[in-house]
């Protein structure tokens, strides 16, 4: 299963096969930063929402 995922990530250009593992490519780092920013935004949004009424 892991090899399938790594192959897909390599084919997408998000990781490279290196001597010490699978480092992120520039695109992989950019995507990671965007996902982290989205996570921060989602957490902020959920904290500001009013509690659901019963």
C-alpha positions as CSV (number, residue, x, y, z in Angstrom):
1,X,0.0,0.0,0.0
2,X,2.8,2.4,0.9
3,X,4.6,1.8,-2.4
4,X,1.3,2.6,-4.3
5,X,0.9,5.9,-2.4
6,X,4.6,6.8,-2.9
7,X,4.4,6.0,-6.6
8,X,1.3,8.2,-7.0
9,X,3.0,11.1,-5.1
10,X,6.1,10.7,-7.3
11,X,4.0,10.7,-10.5
12,X,2.2,13.8,-9.3
13,X,5.6,15.5,-8.8
14,X,5.1,16.0,-5.0
15,X,8.0,13.8,-3.8
16,X,11.3,12.5,-5.2
17,X,12.9,9.2,-4.5
18,X,16.1,10.1,-2.6
19,X,18.9,8.2,-0.9
20,X,17.5,9.1,2.5
21,X,13.8,8.7,1.7
22,X,11.3,10.6,-0.2
23,X,11.8,14.4,0.1
24,X,9.2,16.8,-1.0
25,X,9.7,18.6,-4.3
26,X,9.1,22.4,-4.6
27,X,5.5,21.6,-5.6
28,X,5.1,19.3,-2.6
29,X,6.4,22.0,-0.2
30,X,4.0,24.6,-1.8
31,X,1.1,22.2,-1.5
32,X,1.9,21.5,2.1
33,X,2.0,25.2,2.9
34,X,-1.4,25.7,1.3
35,X,-2.9,22.8,3.1
36,X,-1.6,24.1,6.4
37,X,-3.0,27.5,5.7
38,X,-6.4,26.0,4.9
39,X,-6.3,24.0,8.1
40,X,-5.6,27.2,10.1
41,X,-8.5,28.9,8.3
42,X,-10.9,26.0,8.9
43,X,-10.0,25.9,12.7
44,X,-10.6,29.7,13.0
45,X,-13.9,29.4,11.1
46,X,-15.2,26.6,13.3
47,X,-14.3,28.5,16.5
48,X,-16.2,31.6,15.4
49,X,-19.4,29.7,14.4
50,X,-22.2,29.9,16.9
51,X,-23.0,26.7,18.8
52,X,-25.8,24.7,17.2
53,X,-29.2,25.1,18.9
54,X,-30.7,22.0,20.4
